[in-house]
Every structure is written in structure tokens, then in C-alpha cells.
Amino acid sequence: MQQSLLSIQDLTVSFAGNPAVNGISLDIVPGEVMGIVGESGSGKSVTALAIMRLLQQPGRITGGKLLYQGINLPELTENEMRSWRGNEISMIFQEPMTSLNPLHTCGHQVMEAILLHKKISRNEAREQTLALFRQVRLPDPELLMHRYPHQLSGGQKQRVMIAMAISCGPRLLIADEPTTALDVTVQKAILGLLRDLQQQTGMSVIFITHDLGVIAEIADRVAVMYKGRIVEEGTVTQLFSHPQHPYTKGLLSCRPPLDKRLYRLPVTRDFMEVDPSGNIIEKPQAVKALVNSLEIPESIITGRATFLAKQPPLLEVENLHTWFPARRNLFGKVLSWTKAVNDVSFFVKEGETMGLVGESGCGKTTLGRTLLRLQEPTAGSIRYKGKEITGLSRSSMRELRKDIQIIFQDPYSSLNPRSTVGQAILEPMQVHGMHGNDRTRREKVKELLAKVNLLPEHYDRYPHEFSGGQRQRIVIARALALEPSFIICDESVAALDVSIQAQVLNLLMQLREEFGFTYIFISHDLSVVRFISDRMMVMNKGKIEEAGPAAQVYEHPQSPYTKQLIESIPKNIYI
């Protein structure tokens, strides 16, 4: 048996006495990619930070060993650890914008990392940085050397972080959710890049994610974490073909399938429950049997399509343009424009869910904001229930927004941290004078909390007391407070774990059936859009590239761009 490069033995990490990692053991051998998967709060990132000795107070290692080539890392002094960090063990963080210094150029930051660990001249460091930028396939390395982080795309910033992480030839690279915020095409490129670099250098990689589809693309072995413990470990083939733990079965099944339509997505609680003592009790439910029982018959799908075809258009958009000044001369005259939305036309039927998919920067969010006149259009027509809204006054538009709501991607920034959840949902009702008085409104808020699977006692709690999935449900409850007909969901599940994502998607589907909502569902994730949508539009560079029934666009794409998006989706592995 090959000797371990890193041996984690009974590691426990606690925050103010509460264990976040609870006695885990794991061995990383030279040259392998070890995947660690689990939901937010499972202890994945805390484990990585413990290895790097980057835990923030009050977090600390309270037990166990971290043996790197036989040396116990927690016993090293900070100076000793600093010489190992970046040199022997390096890390790529989830959000490159917060990991890169906005005040320094990208080239300068990578050079500094090299000069910190190598006794070479600045010219040599610059040449090595250029070579690294070429190695991570950054376009025009000479130019990007002098660019600041805000001038790069998300994928380019992540490549700079990878260049910095491998700059000193580490033997162990920890990648903590490095592709979570990226489009599927960029994600595929980053996964391929990491795999190639690992094979070229022979380094070991710990790849942390909540997405088992991503793990299938890159890992050799996988450890599944749940509430601070490793509940299952094995090769990728073993884990996906014969999962043993109910939590693993739940994670595998909650990603939208690409070969069938379901009434709802399976969730982890379909396979397990936790008793008051914290013990996991498995429910005797096979994944295949459950998924098959939830499959929508073709006759129902056809019937819904026929019904929707007879409905009147709720929204009609013709020749819509939203342009932004890109460059001005000395006197302020616009010399060139960024055409975020460029001559877009479509309609949405009453009760229909229209999916809008495309990469970051394609114009999806700008289109959604323009429909609500949160961003003024440059030209074109928007008709809602047959009424032209582009010329409406501010007060008329405010009244209309009662009927058209938007759910944004980040639920935390959408909520006022100083207001309780109850106040956040109550306020729109007060603004629009609904339900007579505050007493009646409070009762209505509690009904809405129950509708999104929250409790009446949550009324007096603040946003920071809730998980990401719970906050997204609160934002959905606030959108429902005004009893709208039309809801725009702008990347509203993009930042969620796959299991929480499944719960929110199920909730949106349930509410559509109950209230007959019309949705525009914006996402860069084609599998999610296919699951929830009746029809789908693919957007690219401000234009609609392709449109049609969701299954047809996915199964028989006509545009090369759509084909590229579909090919970039990580494998969906079902048991």
C-alpha cells in the first residue's frame, strides 16, 4: 500500500466548544485526486482550513493529528507553517475576487507569491509568472499581467488563483469549491485544467464541492461528509454504483435528471431521518424506484403543452434593446456601446414557466431587470396583459410591480439585516395597503411562512439566523406577499447546495400548481432550467440564440452554442 502524503487522524475542530469537524480520518496518497462532498455546514471547508492552519478564532483544532509526510502540522510554529504554506501545500479558494487584492495587478500578486518562497530576481519571477499564465491557459498573458482583478472575468480570476497556487510546485493542492460560482462551460474548462496540471506535476489534490456531478469529472476517490463526520468513502465508481449511506443516496438523487421529467425532485429526507439524539435512520426507499414513481407521464406533459398553447400571452416583448455606454470621448459623447440586450423578442403565456439560460455576461439578468423597468430599455416594446409598460410613470410602474415580482440570486443581500423576517414580509403589504391592518397582515405573514415550510416563530428572527436555503424561502415568501401573477427568478438557486436547491425548486413547482404563477426562470444551469421550464430560451451576447420546448431544446439543440452548453454539464450519475 502506497504511503500517505497527508494522513488525517481523528481530527476534531471546534468553534467555541461546538465541534464543526468531529473525529474524521482520511489518507491522501501521492498523485491522487481526493474529492470531499457534502452540504454547507458539513465541515468540508473547515477541514481544509485546518490543514492550512488558517482557522479564524474562535475556531481551533481540539483533537487528532494532521500528518504531512510524517510531520504533525498543528505542532509547527506559525513561522514554520508559513514556509510550508504555498510551498508544499497550497489552496484555491471558492471566491477569487475576495482572495485577490484589488489594489494590485494580477501579475504582481503571483510574482509576490513566487518571491516569498524562492530566492530569485524579480525578472525571473516575472518570467515564471508569464509561464504560469500560459500554463493555466490565460489569453494574452502579457496584457493580463498588468490587469487588476476587477478587469477579469470570473473564470480568468480563478485561473490567476490556480497559477498562484501552483507557482511554487506544491505537492498538495486544496481546491475549495473552485467552480461553484462559474458557468458550466467555464467550470468544464477549469476542471479540465486542474486535471491536466495534476497529471503533469504529479501533485495530490483535495477537491471540495457539494456537487457529485463535478466530483465524477475529476476525482479518483470520494469522501462524503455530513455534520462534521465522514459517512462514506470509496472510489468514484464504488460510490456512484453502490452507495451505502442514505445521505449519499439522497445527494446522488436530488440533482435534476436530464432524461426524464419529474413531479418533484427527491431530497435527502426521502432516504433518511435524524432522531432527537442525532442518529441517522435510513428509510427503506430505493433511489430508482423513487425517481420512477415521480416521473411525469408523456401524456401529462403533452396535455400541459396543449393547454398552455391556448392561453393568452401574459408578457410580450418586441425588438427590446438595453445598451450601456462603453466608451466616451473627452466631451462625454458615447463612442461605443455595450449591447447587453440587443433586439430581443419573445412572449410568455399565462401560467407558463419560461426558462432563460446562458453564460455570465450574456444579458440574462439585464433582460430580467429591464422587464421590470429596474433598468430602463434603450428601445423596444414590453406589453404586460396587453398594456405597454415602457412609457408608464414611476408611480404607475410601482403599482404594476405589485403584480410582477423578482427573486434575486443572493437572498442575504436581498434582506435588510436590521429587520426581522416578519417585518421584511410585512412591509410590502403595508406599502400597498393590503389586508386592512397590521394584525391581519401579521397573520398573513405567518401563513406565508408556513407555505414556504418555515415556522410561525421565525417571524421575530433576523436573516443571519437562517441558512442560505431558508433565506431563499423567506425571499420567496416576501414575493408571494403581494399576491403576484408573474415572478422572475434570477439565478435564485445558483448559490445553493444541490439538496437545498432541490427543496427550493420543488417549492416553486408546488406554488405554480397552487397559484397558477407565470415564471421567467433565469439560470446558467441548463439541467435546472430543463427541470422547471415548459419552454426555454438560450441567450448569447445579448441575443436569443435558440428557443422552443425545454425538452426539445435540450435533446435536439440547433445552435452550436446550445450544444456547447449541454456538453459542458457535469455527468448526472443515478443509481
N, C-alpha and C positions, 0 to 999 in steps of 0.2 A: 504494500500500500504506500502511495506517494506521501511524503512528509508534508504537513500543512505549512503554508506560508503564514497564515493567520489562524490561530485557534482561539475561539471564544468559548470560555468555560464558565458556566453558571453565572453569567453576567446579570447583575441587578443594578438598575439606575432608578433613583428615587427623586421626586420633587417634593420638598417639604414633608418627607416621610411617606409620600404616596408613590408606590412603585409604578413606573411607566414601562420599564423592561423588567421582567420577573423571572430570573434564573434561566436565561437561554444559553444554549451551547450550539456551536456551529464551526465547522472547519472549512477553510478556503485553501484549496491546493494551487500550486503554481500553474498559471496558464489557463485557468478556467473562468467562466462567467457564472457567478452565483446570483440568481435572482431572489429578491426578497419582496413578497407581495403581501398586501393587507390594506385595510381601510385606514383613513386618517385616525390617528389616536391609537393605532395598533402597536406602535413602538419602533417602526422601521427607521425613521429619521433620527430618533433618539439613539438608536444603536449605532448609526453611522457617526453621529456627533461624539459619542463616547469613544469610538475607535480613534477619531481625530483629536480627542481631548479638547473639544470645542463646546462643551456643555455650558450653558449660561446658568448662573445662580437663579433659583435655589437648587438646580439640578446637580446631582453628583453620583459618582459610581459608589455604590454601597456594598457591593459584593462581587466575587468572581474574578476572573483573570482575562486579559487580552494579550495573548502571547503572539508577538510578531517575530518570527524567526527565533523563538525561544525567549525573547525579552518581553517582560510584562510592562506594557505601555503605561498603565496608571502609576507605576513606581518611578518613571522618569521625571526629572525636574522639568520645568517649563522651558528652560534653555535647551535642554537635551531634546525635548519633544519638538521644539521649533526646527531643529536641524533635520528631524525625520519628516516633519510635515511638509509636503510639497516635493521633497526629495525622494523618500522611499514610499510614502503613502500620500496620495493626492485625492482631491474631491471636486466634483462638479455639482453645483447647487441647482435647485429647481428653477429659480428666477434669476436669470443672468443680469437683468437690469439692476437689481439690488446687490448683486455680487461684484459688479464692475463699478469703479469710481467714476462718476460723471464728469469730474474735473480734469481727468487725464485721458489722453488718446489711448486707443486700444493697443497700439504698438508699444507705447511707453509702459503700460501695465504688464504686458507679457515680458518685456525686457527686464523690468524690475524683479520679476519672479525668478528669471534666469540669473541675474547678477547677485541675488540673495544667496544662491546656493553654489554658484560656480565662480571660480577665480579667473574671469576672462575680461577682456576690454569691452567697452560699450559698442564699438564697431562689430566685434564678434557676436555680442548679444543681439545686435540689430540683424545681422545676417542669419543667426539662428531663428530669430522671430519670423523673419520673412520665409525661411524654410518651413517653419511650423504652420504659418498661414497657408502655404501651398499644400502642406501635408493634410490639413483639415479642409482643403478644397474651398477656401475663401476666394471669391472673384477679385481680381486686381489687388493682390496683396500690398503692393507699393502704395496704392491710394488708401487702402483701409488702415495701414499703419498710422496714418495721420488723422483718422476719423475718430470722433467721440462716440461713446456707446449709443447716445440718442439718435445718431445718424445711421445706425444699422438696423436691419430687420431682426425679428426675434430669432430666426434661425441663424443669422450671421453672428449675433451676440453669443448664442450658445456655442458656435464654432470657436469663437475667441476664447471662451471659458475652457473648452476642451484643449485648445492649443496651450493655454496657461497651465492646465492640469498635467499635461504630458511633457511640459517643457524640460523637466529635469529627469525624464526617463524613470518614473516611479514603477515599482514592482507591483503595487496595488493601487487601483483606481476605484474610488467610490463614486457612483453616479446616482444622485438622489433626485428621482423624478425629473430627469433632464429633458423629457419630451412632452410633459403633461400639458403645457400651455401652447404647444405648437400644432400647426395644421398637419393633416395626415401625410401630405406629400413631403413636408419638411421633416416630420417625425421619421418617415421611412429613410430619408437621406441621412439623418443623424444616427439612426440605429445601424445603418449600413456602414457609416463612417467609424463608429465605435467598434464594430465587429472587425472591420479591416485593420484598424490600429491595434486592436488586441492581438490579432493574428500576426501582424508584422513585428510587434515588440515582444510578444510572449507574456505581457503583463496579466495579472489576475484582475478581474473586475467584479465588484459587488454592485449590481444594478437594482435599484429600489423603485418600485412602481405600485400602483393599485390596479393596473390593467394587465390581466393574464394574457390578453392578445399580444401585447407588447413583449411580455416575457417569452412567449412562444417564438418570437422573431430572433431573440438574441441569446437567451440563457442556455447553459448546459444542465445546471441543477437549479431547483427552486425550493425555498423555504417559505411557508405560509405563516404569517403572524396574525394573532388575534388577541387583543387586550394584553399585550406585553409578553405573550408566550408564543413559541413556535409550536403550531398544532400539527404540522405535516411537513415532511421534507422528502425529496426524491428527484430523479431525473425529470426533465420536461415530459418525456414520453410516459413515464410512470404516472406522473401527476395528472396529466390530461386524459390518459386512457383509463386509469383505475384510481381515482381519488378516494381516499379513505375517510377523511374527516368531513362532516356535514357542512362546515363553513367553507371548505374548498369547493364542494359541490355547489353551494349557493353562489360563490364568486364566479364559477365557471358558467353558470346558467343565467346570470342577470344581465349579461350583455345582449343587446338586441340581435336576434338571429337574422341572417341575410337570405335564408332560403324559404322563409315562411312568415306569415302574419299572425300575431298573437293578440288575444283579447287583452292580456296584460303580461308584463314580464315577470318571471319568477324572481323572488327575492330570498335573502338568506333565511328569513324566518319560516319559509316554506320547508326548510330542511332541518331546522334546529330551533330549540328554545333554551333559554337560560333560567334555571330555577333561582329562588331567592338567595341561595348560597353561592351562586356564580357557576354552578356546574352546568355543562352543556348536555342537553338531552336531544338525541337525534330523533327526527321524525321519519318513520319508515316510508319515504317517498323517493322513488327513482326519478332522476332528472329527465330521462327520455319520456317516461310515462307522463310526467307533469307537463312538459313542453308540448307533447302531442295533445294532451287534454285541453290545452289553452289555444290550440291552433284554430284560426277562423276559417270556416269552410269557404271554398271558392264562390259558392252561390251567394253567401252573405256579402263578400267583397264586391261581386258584380252588382248585387242589388243596391248596395250603398252608392256605387258609382252611377247607376241609373237614376237613383233618387236625387243625387246632387246635381246631375246634369239638367234636371228640370227646375232647379232652384234659381231665383233671380240673382244677379251679381250683387254682392254687398259692397264691394270695392272695385272700382275701375280706374286703371292708371294708363294714361296715353302719353307717349313721347316725353317722358319725365327726364329732366336734366337737373343735376345738382353739381355745380362746379365750384372750385375754390381757387383763388389766386395762387399761382405757384411762384411767379417771379414778377417783380415790378421794376420800373426804371427809377431814376433819381427823383422824378416828379410824381411818383405814385401810380403811374399808368401801368395797368396789367400787361405784361409781355407774354405770359403763358399761363395756362390753366391746368389744374388737376381735375380731371373729369371723373369724379367719384361715382356718379350715376349718369350714364350717357345714353339718352334716348331709349328708355325702358318703358315697355307697355305690357300689361297683363291684367287679369281680373281674378277675383276670388269670390266663389259662390257662397251664399248664406249657409252656415253650418259646416263649411269645408275647412280642412287643415291644409294650408299651402306651405310646403317646405321650401326654404331658400338656403342653398348650400354653396360654398365656395371658400377659397383660402382667405386668410387675413389680407386686407387691403383691396379686396375685390369690389367693395362698395355695399356689402350686405347691411351693415349697421347704419350707414348713411341713408340707405333707402328706407329702412325702418323708421329712422328719426324724421325723414322728410315726409313720410306718410302722415305723421302726427304733427307736422309743422313745428317740431322742435328744432329742425333745420329747414330754413326756407329754400324752396326749389328755385332754380335759375330759370326754368321754363317747363312747360308741360301742364297736364291736367290730372287732377285727383278728384274722383267723384265717389262720395260715400252715400249709399242709399239713394243714388241718382242726383245728389246735390254736389255741385262744385265747391270744394273747400279751400282751394288755393287763394281765393280772394277774401276769405272770411276775416272779420276783425278779430282782435285779440280776445275780446270778451266772448264773442260767438264761438271762437275756437276753444276757449276754456270750457264752455258749456258742452261742446261736442266731445271733449276729451273724457267726459263722464262716461261716454258710450264706447270709447276706444282707449284701452289701457295697454301699458307696456311693462314687461317684466325683464329687468336688466340682468346681465351676466353675474355681477358681483352683488350678492344680497346684503353684504355688510355695509358697503358704501351707499347702498340704496336706503338704508335705515339710519335715522338720527340716533347716535349712541346715547344721547341725553334723554330720549323719550322712551317710555315703556312700550312694549309690543302693543298693548291695548290702545295706548294713545296714538301710535302710528297708524293703526287700522281705523280708529275712530275719527281722526282728523279729516280725511276726505269726505266723510258723511256730514261733518259739521260744515265744511266749506260749501257743499252743495245743498245744505238744508234738508237732508234726508231723515226720515223716521221720526220727525217731530221734536223729540227732546233727547238729552244725553242719556237718560235712564234707559230708554228704548234702544238707543244706539249701543250702549254697553252690552245689552242682552244680545243684540245682533252680532257684535264683535265676538262674543263667546260662542255663538252658533257657527260663525265663520272659522274660528279656531278649531272647533270640533270637526268641521267639514274638511280641514286640511290635516286631520289626525294629530292635533295638539290639544292641550287640556285647558279648561277654563282658568285654572290657577296660573297659567302662563301670562295672563293679562298684565300682571304687575311686574313682570320681569323685563330685563333690558337685553338688547341684542347680543351683547358679549357673553351672555349666559347660555347661548344656544349654539349647537353645531351648525356647520355650513348647510346641511340638508334641511335642518329645522328653520334656519333663517330664510332659505328659499321658499319654504312653505308659508312663512309669515308674509313674505312679499306677495305671494300668490293670494293669500287671504286679503291683503290690502287692495290688490287689484279687483278682487271679487266684491269688495265693499260697496262699490258704486254700481253694481249690477250691470256690467258692460255687455255688449253684444259681440265685440271684436277685441281680441287680445293679441298683441305682438310679443312673442317670446324671443328675446335677443340673446342667444348663447346662454340660455337660462339654466342649462345643466352642464355646461362645459367644464366648470371648476369642481364638479362633484365626483366623489368615488363612484365606481360603477354600480355598487349596491344601492347607494343613496340616489344616484341618477335614475335607477330603475324605479324606485319609490316615487320620485317626482314625476317621471314620465307616466306612470300608472295613474297618479293623481290627476294630471292634465287630461288624460284619456277619460277618466271617470267623470270629471267635471264637464267635459264636452258632451258626453252622453246625457248627463243630468240636466244641463242648462242650454244645450244646443249652441255652444260658443263657436265662433269662427276664429281660427288661429292663422297667423303667419308665424311659422316656426323657423327661426334663423339659427344656423349651426354650420360649423366646418366639418362635422362628423356625419358622413353620409349614411352610416348604418342607423344612427339615431333618427335622422330625418326620414329614412325609409320606413322605420317602425311606426312613426306617429302620423305621417302625412298621407293624404289622399292623392294630391298631385305635388310635383316637385319642380322647382326651377334651379338651374345651375348658373351661377353668376361668375363672370371673369372679366376683370379690368373694366368694371362699370357697366357691362352689357349682360343681357341674358343669353347665355351660351346655348342652353337647351331647356326644354320644358315638356312635361307630359305626366301621365300617371306614374306614381312613385315606383311601382314595381317595374314598369316598362323602361323608365329611365335607368334604373339600376341594372336590369337584366339585359337590355338591348341599347346601350348608350350609342348615340350617333356621333357625338363630338369627341375628338381626340383628348380634349381637356377633361371631359367627364370620365373617359376611360382611364386616364391617368389618376384621377381622384379615387376611383374604385379599386384600381390595382394597388393603391397605397394603403388601403385599410388593413390593419393587422389581422392576422388569421383569427377567425372565430372558431374556437375549439369546443365542441359539445360531446358529451359522453354518449 
